[in-house]
């Protein structure tokens, strides 16, 4: 059976999944911190995240305290390393996508990928959706 994805696409999906998983862990730690410290906004709502805390002194204390917990358990380093890996693999996805683009539009797409943030995710999405089993000589 032919594979419908190549190595670059699989590495991107794995890196993206890792970043999402670590991000969810950070969110869970924030929510646990808020619950453990009984933080409530002046309107009576419980903030979903640290940045949703309305009272500035409470926000500052919670931000610092939660950040210390995230650093202490090593999650911050893991998250930063995963983001760096994702950025690197995104660049590979873009390079691969540009290598497939017709030469008449390649220069324009390269410029867009360098200078326009919205072009990057569009190219990545197109490459991610690409069924490589339909192409000859794919990696």
C-alpha positions as CSV (number, residue, x, y, z in Angstrom):
1,X,0.0,0.0,0.0
2,X,1.3,3.4,-0.9
3,X,1.9,6.0,1.7
4,X,-0.1,9.2,1.3
5,X,2.4,11.3,3.3
6,X,6.1,11.7,3.2
7,X,8.7,12.1,5.9
8,X,8.5,15.9,6.0
9,X,4.7,15.8,6.4
10,X,4.9,13.1,9.2
11,X,7.6,15.1,11.1
12,X,5.4,18.2,10.9
13,X,2.4,16.4,12.2
14,X,4.4,14.9,15.1
15,X,6.0,18.2,16.0
16,X,2.6,20.0,15.8
17,X,1.0,17.3,18.0
18,X,3.8,17.6,20.6
19,X,3.4,21.4,20.7
20,X,-0.3,21.1,21.1
21,X,0.1,18.5,23.9
22,X,2.6,20.6,25.8
23,X,0.3,23.7,25.4
24,X,-2.6,21.7,26.8
25,X,-0.4,20.8,29.8
26,X,0.4,24.5,30.4
27,X,-3.2,25.4,30.2
28,X,-4.1,22.6,32.7
29,X,-1.4,23.9,35.1
30,X,-2.8,27.4,34.9
31,X,-6.3,26.2,35.6
32,X,-5.1,24.1,38.5
33,X,-3.2,27.1,39.9
34,X,-6.3,29.3,39.6
35,X,-8.4,26.6,41.3
36,X,-5.9,25.9,44.1
37,X,-5.6,29.6,44.9
38,X,-9.3,30.3,44.7
39,X,-8.9,33.1,42.2
40,X,-12.2,34.8,41.2
41,X,-12.7,37.9,39.1
42,X,-14.5,40.9,40.6
43,X,-17.6,39.9,38.5
44,X,-17.7,36.5,40.2
45,X,-16.4,34.5,37.3
46,X,-13.5,32.0,37.5
47,X,-10.8,32.9,35.0
48,X,-10.1,30.2,32.5
49,X,-6.5,31.2,32.1
50,X,-4.0,33.4,33.9
51,X,-4.4,36.2,31.3
52,X,-8.1,36.3,32.0
53,X,-7.6,37.5,35.6
54,X,-9.0,41.1,35.8
55,X,-7.4,42.2,39.1
56,X,-3.8,43.3,38.2
57,X,-2.1,42.5,41.5
58,X,-3.7,39.1,41.5
59,X,-2.7,38.6,37.9
60,X,0.9,39.5,38.6
61,X,1.1,37.1,41.5
62,X,-0.6,34.3,39.6
63,X,1.5,34.8,36.5
64,X,4.7,34.7,38.5
65,X,3.6,31.7,40.6
66,X,2.4,29.7,37.8
67,X,5.4,30.5,35.6
68,X,7.7,29.3,38.4
69,X,5.8,26.0,38.6
70,X,6.0,25.5,34.8
71,X,9.7,26.2,34.8
72,X,10.4,24.1,37.9
73,X,8.8,20.9,36.3
74,X,10.7,21.5,33.1
75,X,7.6,22.1,31.0
76,X,8.8,25.5,29.8
77,X,12.0,24.1,28.3
78,X,10.2,21.2,26.7
79,X,7.6,23.6,25.2
80,X,10.3,26.0,23.9
81,X,12.3,23.1,22.4
82,X,9.1,21.7,20.8
83,X,8.3,25.2,19.3
84,X,11.8,25.4,17.9
85,X,11.5,22.0,16.3
86,X,8.1,22.9,14.9
87,X,9.4,26.1,13.4
88,X,12.3,24.1,11.8
89,X,9.9,21.5,10.3
90,X,7.6,24.3,9.1
91,X,10.5,25.7,7.2
92,X,11.1,22.3,5.6
93,X,7.4,22.0,4.7
94,X,7.6,25.4,3.0
95,X,10.8,24.5,1.1
96,X,9.2,21.3,0.0
97,X,6.0,23.1,-1.1
98,X,8.0,25.7,-3.0
99,X,10.0,23.0,-4.8
100,X,6.7,21.7,-6.2
101,X,5.4,25.1,-7.3
102,X,5.6,26.1,-10.9
103,X,8.6,28.2,-11.6
104,X,6.4,31.0,-12.8
105,X,5.0,31.6,-9.3
106,X,7.8,30.2,-7.1
107,X,9.6,33.6,-6.6
108,X,6.4,35.2,-5.6
109,X,5.6,32.4,-3.1
110,X,9.1,32.5,-1.7
111,X,8.8,36.2,-1.1
112,X,5.4,35.8,0.5
113,X,6.7,33.0,2.7
114,X,9.6,35.3,3.9
115,X,7.6,38.6,4.3
116,X,4.0,37.7,4.9
117,X,3.0,35.7,7.9
118,X,-0.3,34.6,6.4
119,X,1.4,33.0,3.4
120,X,3.4,30.6,5.6
121,X,0.5,28.7,7.1
122,X,-1.3,28.6,3.7
123,X,1.7,26.9,2.1
124,X,2.1,24.5,5.1
125,X,-1.7,23.6,4.9
126,X,-1.4,22.9,1.1
127,X,1.7,20.7,1.6
128,X,0.0,18.9,4.5
129,X,-3.1,18.1,2.4
130,X,-0.9,16.9,-0.5
131,X,-1.3,13.2,-1.3
132,X,2.3,12.2,-2.2
133,X,1.2,8.8,-3.5
134,X,0.1,10.6,-6.6
135,X,3.5,12.1,-7.3
136,X,6.6,10.5,-8.8
137,X,9.9,10.4,-6.9
138,X,8.7,11.8,-3.6
139,X,10.7,11.6,-0.4
